[in-house]
């Protein structure tokens, strides 16, 4: 069942039935039938399609923003910002995709003419999460439609209206029938689609558990996967030369989208000489944030996405405290309608505690005091995750040297992560495999076809 449960009130506002098996079959058949028409479009025609998709997102900005504020509680200003970055992603691939598709000549030793051509693989299945309902889809759909891969899109059960709104945009933009198909599919139907020979690859953004299950199912069918999974990104502070800005970045990164971002800073690792001052300022600035109605202008911190998410986070925090963590800023699950959760700051989290290796998906920060850079690296790398990280210092060379020692797919210096259409996004270790965005986003589900022409002797 797909339904809209407003996390600001706890009220179920709309219900949509899950797809029948017959509807899933029809969707897969439509997507397979779209392979030829989509591939037949020239790169310039696919570019024009993505430009129309971007334009419709821009035109419908307010409507799209209000949908996800109601579905998952994102403050309205942040919802508008999500639509804006989605517009930039579709425009990026529209502008740059034809160049990324250009054939690559190879200087073959034996002579002749040799090129590598990038061709689509075929129908792809995307399994997307609720925390960035439009952005996560754009990262997957834009480069693959530019390639010519039809897309089956299974969204999170709490995001049916944003899912339908995106499908309508592609239809209104004139995409070939079946090029982009929304599915209100069950987990069992997803498993059947992964095994379906018409589906050539799977992209998932979600939890470790979901990623492992999808990878196992796809691996059994010898199908390519891209997985963007969890993160527990370290935010390393090496000195106090620009502490006002560092604290502002730290608070923003931990509480943006109510802390529900895979690449948000979650562990704040601070050298001993500035630890006390950083923590005092960080706690004070975080304490000033009060959760509010996400539909109201000016709200910075909304509820979590659901009551279940708030309750799960509270269980993690309670266990950390039971195991010895210290509460520097108390907050947690609020006794009021909705899924509101006041920010918290924990200290004294050690390797013996579950929270040390977990992802806390919400506005809960962990702070760590370290002696020096070596210990900072040890703590930073001491989790199963390796998505992103940030290093902060007035000495950029020092920060860059430390960044080289961090096990992550992305490291930012003097900024707290973030995303942009041209920057590759992805991680290592338990944070997933593959890359999205940038030119690398078009290098995943592609057939790099070698075409070699040998010179023949003429009579």
Residue pairs with C-beta under 8 A, 6 or more apart in sequence:
1 15
1 16
1 17
1 18
1 157
2 15
2 16
2 17
2 18
2 157
2 158
2 159
2 160
2 163
2 184
3 12
3 14
3 15
3 16
3 157
3 158
3 160
4 12
4 13
4 14
4 15
4 70
4 71
4 158
4 160
4 161
5 11
5 12
5 13
5 158
5 306
6 12
6 13
6 70
6 71
6 73
6 338
7 72
7 73
7 302
7 303
7 304
7 305
7 306
7 307
7 338
7 339
8 73
8 293
8 294
8 295
8 302
8 303
8 338
8 339
9 337
9 338
10 307
10 337
10 338
10 339
13 70
14 160
14 161
16 160
16 184
17 184
18 184
18 185
18 186
19 27
19 183
19 184
19 185
19 186
19 189
21 189
24 183
24 185
24 189
24 192
24 193
27 152
27 181
27 183
28 123
28 152
28 193
28 196
28 198
28 199
29 198
30 177
30 178
30 181
31 123
31 150
31 151
31 152
31 178
31 179
31 181
31 198
32 122
32 123
32 150
32 178
32 198
33 177
33 178
34 150
34 176
34 177
34 178
34 179
35 120
35 122
35 123
35 148
35 150
37 176
37 177
37 179
38 46
38 120
38 145
38 148
38 149
38 150
38 176
38 179
39 119
39 120
39 148
41 49
41 148
41 176
43 97
43 98
43 101
43 146
44 98
46 97
46 145
46 146
46 148
47 93
47 94
47 95
47 97
47 98
47 146
48 94
49 94
49 145
49 173
49 174
49 175
50 90
50 91
50 93
50 94
50 97
50 142
50 145
50 146
51 90
51 91
51 94
52 173
52 174
53 90
53 142
53 169
53 170
53 173
53 175
54 86
54 87
54 88
54 90
54 91
54 94
56 169
56 172
56 173
57 64
57 83
57 86
57 87
57 90
57 134
57 169
58 83
58 87
60 165
60 169
61 80
61 83
61 84
62 80
63 165
64 79
64 83
64 134
64 162
64 165
65 76
65 79
65 80
65 82
65 83
66 76
66 79
66 295
67 133
67 161
67 162
67 165
68 74
68 79
68 82
68 133
68 134
68 159
68 162
69 75
69 76
69 79
69 294
69 295
69 302
70 161
70 295
71 130
71 133
71 158
71 159
71 160
71 161
71 162
72 130
72 131
72 133
72 158
72 159
72 305
72 306
73 258
73 294
73 302
73 303
73 304
73 305
73 338
73 339
74 82
74 257
74 258
74 294
74 302
75 294
75 299
75 300
75 301
75 302
76 294
76 295
76 296
76 297
76 299
77 297
77 298
77 299
78 256
78 257
79 294
82 132
82 133
82 134
82 135
83 134
85 135
85 138
85 419
85 420
85 421
86 134
86 135
86 138
88 420
88 421
89 135
89 138
89 139
89 142
89 421
89 437
90 138
90 142
91 421
92 142
92 421
92 422
93 142
93 143
93 146
93 421
93 441
93 442
94 146
96 439
97 143
97 146
97 147
97 442
100 118
100 146
100 439
100 442
101 118
101 146
101 147
101 442
103 115
103 116
103 117
103 118
104 115
104 116
105 113
105 114
105 115
106 114
106 115
106 116
106 450
107 114
108 114
108 452
110 454
111 454
111 455
112 452
112 453
112 454
112 455
113 452
113 453
114 450
114 451
114 452
114 453
115 450
115 451
116 448
116 449
116 450
116 451
117 448
117 449
117 451
118 147
118 442
118 446
118 447
118 448
118 449
119 147
119 148
119 446
119 447
119 449
120 144
120 147
120 148
120 149
120 445
120 446
120 447
121 149
121 200
121 201
121 224
121 445
121 446
121 447
122 149
122 150
122 198
122 199
122 200
122 201
123 149
123 150
123 151
123 152
123 198
123 199
123 200
124 140
124 144
124 149
124 150
124 151
124 152
124 199
124 200
124 201
124 202
124 203
124 445
125 152
125 154
125 190
125 193
125 194
125 199
125 201
125 202
125 203
126 137
126 140
126 141
126 151
126 152
126 153
126 154
126 202
126 203
126 204
127 154
127 190
127 202
127 203
127 204
127 205
127 206
127 210
127 214
128 136
128 137
128 140
128 153
128 154
128 155
128 156
128 204
128 205
129 136
129 156
129 205
129 206
130 155
130 156
130 158
130 159
130 305
131 257
131 260
131 261
131 262
131 305
132 257
132 261
133 155
133 156
133 159
133 162
133 163
134 162
134 166
135 419
136 205
137 153
137 155
137 166
139 205
139 425
139 436
139 437
139 441
140 151
140 153
140 203
140 205
140 226
140 436
141 151
141 153
141 180
142 441
143 436
143 437
143 441
143 442
143 444
144 151
144 442
144 445
145 151
145 175
145 179
145 180
146 442
147 442
147 445
147 446
149 200
149 201
149 445
150 178
150 179
150 180
150 181
151 179
151 180
151 181
152 181
152 183
152 193
152 199
153 163
153 166
153 167
153 180
153 181
153 182
153 183
154 183
154 185
154 190
154 193
155 162
155 163
155 182
158 305
158 306
160 184
163 182
163 184
164 182
166 180
166 182
167 180
167 181
167 182
170 179
170 180
171 180
183 189
183 193
185 193
191 217
193 199
194 202
194 214
194 217
194 218
194 221
194 223
195 217
195 220
195 221
199 223
200 223
200 224
200 445
201 218
201 223
201 224
201 225
201 226
201 444
201 445
202 214
202 218
202 223
202 224
202 225
202 226
203 225
203 226
203 227
203 434
203 436
203 444
203 445
204 210
204 211
204 214
204 225
204 226
204 227
204 228
205 227
205 228
205 229
205 262
206 229
207 229
207 230
208 229
208 230
208 384
208 430
210 229
211 227
211 229
211 432
214 225
214 227
215 225
215 227
215 433
218 224
218 225
219 225
224 444
224 445
225 433
225 434
226 426
226 432
226 433
226 434
226 435
226 436
226 444
226 445
227 432
227 433
227 434
228 262
228 387
228 425
228 426
228 427
228 431
228 432
228 434
228 436
229 262
229 387
229 427
229 430
229 431
229 432
230 262
230 359
230 361
230 385
230 387
230 430
230 431
231 262
231 263
231 264
231 266
231 359
231 385
231 386
231 387
231 388
231 427
231 431
232 266
232 267
232 357
232 358
232 359
232 360
232 383
232 385
232 387
233 263
233 264
233 265
233 266
233 267
233 385
233 387
233 388
233 389
233 390
233 408
233 417
234 265
234 266
234 267
234 268
234 269
234 376
234 379
234 380
234 389
234 390
234 406
235 249
235 250
235 253
235 265
235 266
235 267
235 268
235 269
235 389
235 390
235 392
235 416
236 269
236 270
236 376
236 380
236 389
236 390
236 391
236 392
236 402
237 246
237 250
237 268
237 269
237 270
237 271
237 274
237 278
237 392
237 393
238 271
238 373
238 376
238 391
238 392
238 393
238 395
238 398
238 399
238 402
239 271
239 273
239 274
239 393
239 394
239 395
240 273
240 274
240 277
240 278
241 393
241 394
241 395
242 392
242 394
242 414
243 274
243 277
243 278
243 281
244 281
246 278
246 392
247 278
247 281
247 282
247 285
248 285
249 390
249 392
249 415
249 416
250 265
250 268
250 278
250 282
250 365
250 416
251 282
251 285
251 286
251 289
252 416
253 264
253 265
253 390
253 416
253 417
254 264
254 265
254 266
254 268
254 286
254 343
254 363
254 365
255 286
255 289
255 300
255 301
255 343
255 363
256 264
257 264
258 291
258 301
258 302
258 303
258 304
258 305
258 341
258 362
258 363
259 266
259 343
259 360
259 361
259 362
259 363
259 364
260 304
260 305
260 309
260 361
260 362
262 359
262 387
262 431
263 387
263 388
263 410
263 417
263 418
263 419
263 425
264 417
265 365
265 390
265 416
265 417
266 359
266 360
266 365
266 366
267 365
267 366
267 367
267 368
267 379
267 380
267 383
268 278
268 282
268 365
268 366
268 367
268 368
269 368
269 370
269 376
269 379
269 380
270 278
270 279
270 367
270 368
270 369
270 370
271 370
271 371
271 372
271 373
271 376
272 369
272 370
272 371
275 367
275 369
278 367
279 328
279 345
279 347
279 367
282 345
282 365
282 367
283 328
283 329
283 345
286 329
286 343
286 345
286 363
286 365
287 329
287 343
289 300
289 301
289 343
289 363
290 301
290 342
291 301
291 302
291 303
291 334
291 340
291 341
291 342
292 298
292 299
292 300
292 301
292 302
293 299
293 302
294 302
294 303
301 343
301 363
303 310
303 338
303 339
303 340
303 341
304 310
304 313
304 339
304 340
304 341
304 362
305 339
306 339
307 338
307 339
309 339
309 361
309 362
310 333
310 339
310 340
310 341
310 362
311 333
313 333
313 341
313 360
313 361
313 362
313 364
314 332
314 333
314 341
316 354
316 355
316 358
316 360
316 364
317 332
317 344
317 346
317 355
317 360
317 364
319 354
319 355
320 346
320 349
320 353
320 354
320 355
321 327
321 346
323 352
323 353
323 354
323 355
324 348
324 350
324 352
324 353
325 346
325 347
325 348
325 349
325 353
325 355
325 366
326 346
326 347
326 348
327 344
327 345
327 346
328 345
328 346
328 347
328 367
329 343
329 344
329 345
330 342
330 344
331 341
331 342
331 343
331 344
331 363
332 341
332 342
332 344
333 340
333 341
334 340
334 341
334 342
341 362
341 363
342 363
343 363
343 364
343 365
344 363
344 364
344 365
345 364
345 365
345 366
345 367
346 355
346 364
346 365
346 366
346 367
347 366
347 367
347 368
347 369
349 355
349 356
349 366
349 368
350 356
351 382
355 366
356 382
356 383
357 382
357 383
357 384
359 385
360 366
368 379
370 376
370 378
370 379
373 402
376 402
377 402
377 405
377 406
380 389
380 406
380 407
381 405
381 406
381 407
384 429
384 430
385 427
385 429
385 430
385 431
386 407
386 408
386 409
386 427
386 428
386 429
386 430
386 431
387 408
387 409
387 410
387 426
387 427
387 431
387 432
388 408
388 409
388 410
388 411
388 412
388 417
388 427
389 403
389 406
389 408
389 410
389 411
389 412
390 411
390 412
390 413
390 414
390 415
390 416
390 417
391 399
391 400
391 402
391 403
391 406
391 411
391 412
391 413
391 414
392 399
392 413
392 414
393 399
393 413
393 414
396 413
396 414
399 413
399 414
400 413
403 411
403 413
407 428
407 429
408 427
408 428
408 431
409 425
409 426
409 427
409 428
409 431
409 435
410 417
410 423
410 424
410 425
410 426
410 427
412 418
419 425
419 437
420 437
421 437
421 438
422 437
422 438
423 437
423 438
424 435
424 436
424 437
424 438
424 439
424 440
424 441
425 435
425 436
425 437
425 438
426 432
426 433
426 434
426 435
426 436
434 444
435 441
435 443
435 444
436 444
